[in-house]
Amino acid sequence: MNTTVPEGIELAKAVAAKSAELPENVGLIVAPPFTHLAAVAEAIKGSRVELSAQNCADHEKGAYTGEVSVDMLKSVGCKWTILGHSERRQYYGETDEKLVVKVRLALAGGLGVILCVGENLEQREAGKHFDVVKEQIENVLFNFTAEELKHIVVAYEPVWAIGTGKTATAEQAEEIHAYIRKVLAGKFGKEAAEDTTILYGGSCKPSNAAELFAMKDIDGGLIGGAALKPEDFIGIALSY
């Protein structure tokens, strides 16, 4: 929940202008607030940047005041939506059961999904991080087919490393990314798991991006604070 619409347009234009510098194998997606989507779609038109929402409704349409449907997002140019972000889970009670409904609606409506998973500090310190992430993946993704998985990106968020002063090492991040791929392989097969993009979402910045992206199972980043500075955002992308 950052930037006004004019600020968001300025940020998007700066990112779009710099995106031409990126290698062909690097994709770039921006996910501004709902209020910005139509204007940002215009600002990035003709560039390599794709548009994502930060969430979507768990209904197609109807008397759900304040909600934004998949069709609405598609109509303003969205190609993606983020679902199950740790803040949605923590502050708004988003459950795995509700996420299954949202993922199904998003895929049916033609949106790609960036599904977030991850453990909090208490779970990490109790050594339950593998169990928590496995459960989240099983509860949500195991309801879908290998074909549907092609339209889903998994984003691992170490919630304990976001804004706490604690940081995950590249090795810690790789360990859980490799585990996520193993869990996916057990259900969907090795090839489907290898083809799934897994992003790292824990305080990724230009200074640590190259080290993180050098890891075998880290395919990119889900960027928070650093995305508010175009030079940092592009700097991270150039680290891949």
C-alpha positions as CSV (number, residue, x, y, z in Angstrom):
1,M,0.0,0.0,0.0
2,N,2.5,2.5,-1.3
3,T,2.4,5.6,-3.7
4,T,-0.4,7.8,-5.0
5,V,-1.5,7.2,-8.5
6,P,0.7,9.9,-10.0
7,E,3.7,8.5,-8.1
8,G,2.9,5.0,-9.2
9,I,2.7,6.1,-12.9
10,E,6.1,7.8,-12.5
11,L,7.6,4.7,-11.0
12,A,6.1,2.4,-13.6
13,K,7.4,4.7,-16.5
14,A,10.9,4.6,-15.0
15,V,10.9,0.8,-14.7
16,A,9.5,0.4,-18.2
17,A,12.2,2.7,-19.7
18,K,15.0,0.8,-18.0
19,S,13.5,-2.6,-18.8
20,A,15.0,-2.4,-22.3
21,E,18.4,-3.0,-20.6
22,L,17.5,-6.5,-19.4
23,P,18.7,-9.7,-20.9
24,E,16.1,-11.7,-22.9
25,N,15.8,-14.4,-20.3
26,V,14.6,-12.0,-17.6
27,G,10.9,-11.3,-17.1
28,L,9.6,-8.3,-15.2
29,I,6.2,-7.9,-13.5
30,V,4.9,-4.9,-11.5
31,A,2.1,-5.2,-9.0
32,P,0.7,-1.8,-8.0
33,P,-2.4,-1.2,-5.9
34,F,-5.8,-1.7,-7.5
35,T,-6.3,2.1,-7.9
36,H,-3.2,2.3,-10.1
37,L,-3.7,-0.6,-12.4
38,A,-5.4,1.0,-15.4
39,A,-3.0,4.0,-15.4
40,V,0.1,1.8,-14.9
41,A,-1.1,-0.5,-17.8
42,E,-0.9,2.5,-20.0
43,A,2.5,3.6,-18.6
44,I,4.1,0.3,-19.4
45,K,2.5,-0.3,-22.8
46,G,5.0,-1.3,-25.4
47,S,7.6,-2.3,-22.8
48,R,8.6,-5.8,-21.6
49,V,7.0,-5.2,-18.2
50,E,3.8,-7.2,-17.4
51,L,1.1,-6.2,-15.0
52,S,-0.1,-8.0,-11.9
53,A,-2.7,-7.3,-9.2
54,Q,-1.8,-7.8,-5.5
55,N,-4.9,-9.9,-4.8
56,C,-8.3,-10.8,-6.3
57,A,-11.8,-11.7,-5.1
58,D,-13.0,-15.2,-4.2
59,H,-16.2,-14.6,-6.3
60,E,-16.8,-14.0,-10.0
61,K,-19.1,-11.0,-9.4
62,G,-22.0,-9.8,-7.4
63,A,-22.8,-8.1,-4.1
64,Y,-19.3,-8.1,-2.6
65,T,-18.7,-4.5,-2.0
66,G,-15.0,-3.5,-2.0
67,E,-13.8,-6.6,-3.8
68,V,-12.2,-6.7,-7.2
69,S,-12.9,-9.7,-9.5
70,V,-10.6,-11.5,-12.0
71,D,-12.6,-10.1,-15.0
72,M,-12.1,-6.6,-13.7
73,L,-8.4,-7.2,-13.4
74,K,-8.2,-8.7,-16.9
75,S,-10.2,-5.7,-18.3
76,V,-7.5,-3.2,-17.2
77,G,-4.6,-5.3,-18.6
78,C,-3.5,-7.6,-15.8
79,K,-1.8,-10.8,-16.8
80,W,-1.1,-11.9,-13.2
81,T,-2.3,-11.8,-9.6
82,I,-0.4,-12.3,-6.4
83,L,-2.3,-14.6,-4.0
84,G,-1.7,-15.7,-0.4
85,H,0.9,-13.0,0.3
86,S,2.1,-13.3,4.0
87,E,0.4,-10.0,4.8
88,R,-2.9,-11.2,3.4
89,R,-2.6,-14.4,5.5
90,Q,-1.5,-12.5,8.6
91,Y,-3.7,-9.4,8.7
92,Y,-6.8,-10.5,6.7
93,G,-7.2,-14.1,7.7
94,E,-6.6,-15.5,4.2
95,T,-6.8,-19.3,4.5
96,D,-5.5,-22.1,2.2
97,E,-9.2,-23.1,1.6
98,K,-10.0,-19.6,0.3
99,L,-6.8,-19.5,-1.8
100,V,-7.9,-22.7,-3.6
101,V,-11.0,-20.8,-4.7
102,K,-9.1,-17.7,-5.7
103,V,-6.5,-19.7,-7.7
104,R,-9.2,-21.6,-9.5
105,L,-11.0,-18.3,-10.4
106,A,-7.8,-16.7,-11.6
107,L,-6.7,-19.5,-13.8
108,A,-10.2,-20.0,-15.2
109,G,-10.3,-16.2,-16.0
110,G,-6.9,-16.3,-17.8
111,L,-4.7,-14.8,-15.1
112,G,-1.3,-16.3,-14.1
113,V,-0.9,-16.8,-10.4
114,I,2.0,-15.9,-8.1
115,L,1.2,-18.0,-5.0
116,C,3.1,-17.1,-1.8
117,V,4.1,-19.6,0.8
118,G,6.4,-19.3,3.9
119,E,6.8,-19.7,7.6
120,N,6.9,-17.1,10.4
121,L,9.6,-16.7,13.1
122,E,8.0,-18.9,15.7
123,Q,7.6,-21.7,13.1
124,R,11.2,-21.3,11.9
125,E,12.7,-21.3,15.4
126,A,10.6,-24.4,16.2
127,G,12.1,-26.2,13.2
128,K,8.8,-26.5,11.5
129,H,9.5,-24.5,8.4
130,F,9.6,-27.5,6.0
131,D,6.3,-28.8,7.5
132,V,4.6,-25.4,7.2
133,V,5.6,-24.8,3.6
134,K,4.7,-28.4,2.6
135,E,1.3,-28.1,4.1
136,Q,0.6,-24.8,2.3
137,I,1.6,-26.3,-1.0
138,E,-0.4,-29.5,-0.5
139,N,-3.5,-27.6,0.7
140,V,-3.5,-25.3,-2.3
141,L,-1.5,-26.6,-5.3
142,F,-2.3,-30.2,-4.9
143,N,-5.9,-29.3,-5.9
144,F,-4.6,-28.5,-9.4
145,T,-3.2,-30.4,-12.4
146,A,0.3,-30.3,-13.8
147,E,-1.1,-28.5,-16.8
148,E,-2.6,-25.8,-14.5
149,L,0.7,-25.6,-12.6
150,K,2.3,-24.2,-15.8
151,H,0.4,-21.0,-15.1
152,I,1.4,-20.8,-11.4
153,V,4.6,-19.2,-10.0
154,V,5.5,-20.1,-6.4
155,A,7.0,-17.3,-4.2
156,Y,8.7,-18.3,-1.0
157,E,8.5,-15.7,1.7
158,P,10.5,-16.2,4.9
159,V,8.2,-14.1,7.0
160,W,10.7,-14.1,9.8
161,A,13.2,-12.3,7.7
162,I,10.9,-9.5,6.6
163,G,11.3,-6.3,8.6
164,T,12.7,-8.2,11.6
165,G,16.4,-7.4,11.2
166,K,17.0,-11.1,10.7
167,T,18.1,-12.2,7.2
168,A,18.0,-15.6,5.4
169,T,21.3,-16.6,3.9
170,A,21.4,-17.6,0.3
171,E,22.0,-21.2,1.5
172,Q,18.9,-21.1,3.8
173,A,16.9,-19.7,0.9
174,E,18.2,-22.4,-1.5
175,E,17.5,-25.2,1.0
176,I,13.8,-24.4,1.1
177,H,13.5,-23.6,-2.6
178,A,15.0,-27.1,-3.3
179,Y,12.5,-28.6,-0.8
180,I,9.6,-26.8,-2.5
181,R,10.7,-28.3,-5.9
182,K,10.9,-31.7,-4.3
183,V,7.4,-31.5,-2.9
184,L,6.1,-30.4,-6.3
185,A,8.0,-33.3,-8.0
186,G,6.4,-35.8,-5.7
187,K,2.9,-34.7,-6.9
188,F,3.4,-33.5,-10.4
189,G,6.6,-35.2,-11.6
190,K,10.2,-34.0,-11.9
191,E,9.7,-32.2,-15.2
192,A,6.8,-30.2,-14.0
193,A,8.6,-29.3,-10.8
194,E,11.8,-28.2,-12.8
195,D,9.6,-26.0,-15.1
196,T,7.9,-24.2,-12.1
197,T,9.3,-20.8,-11.4
198,I,10.1,-20.3,-7.7
199,L,10.8,-16.8,-6.5
200,Y,12.5,-15.7,-3.3
201,G,10.6,-13.0,-1.3
202,G,12.7,-12.0,1.7
203,S,14.5,-8.6,1.6
204,C,16.0,-9.2,-1.9
205,K,18.0,-6.1,-2.9
206,P,20.8,-5.2,-5.4
207,S,23.5,-6.0,-2.9
208,N,22.4,-9.7,-2.3
209,A,20.4,-10.5,-5.5
210,A,23.3,-12.0,-7.5
211,E,24.2,-14.3,-4.6
212,L,20.6,-15.5,-4.3
213,F,20.0,-15.9,-8.0
214,A,23.2,-17.9,-8.4
215,M,21.5,-20.7,-6.3
216,K,20.2,-23.6,-8.4
217,D,16.5,-23.5,-7.3
218,I,16.0,-19.7,-6.9
219,D,14.5,-18.4,-10.2
220,G,14.0,-14.8,-9.3
221,G,12.6,-12.5,-6.6
222,L,9.3,-11.2,-5.3
223,I,10.5,-7.7,-4.5
224,G,9.0,-5.5,-1.8
225,G,10.7,-2.3,-0.6
226,A,13.4,-2.3,-3.3
227,A,10.7,-2.1,-6.0
228,L,9.8,1.4,-4.9
229,K,13.2,2.6,-6.4
230,P,13.4,2.0,-10.1
231,E,17.2,1.8,-10.1
232,D,17.1,-0.8,-7.3
233,F,14.4,-2.8,-8.9
234,I,16.2,-2.9,-12.3
235,G,19.5,-3.5,-10.5
236,I,18.0,-6.7,-9.0
237,A,16.7,-7.8,-12.4
238,L,20.2,-7.2,-13.9
239,S,21.7,-9.4,-11.2
240,Y,20.1,-12.5,-12.7
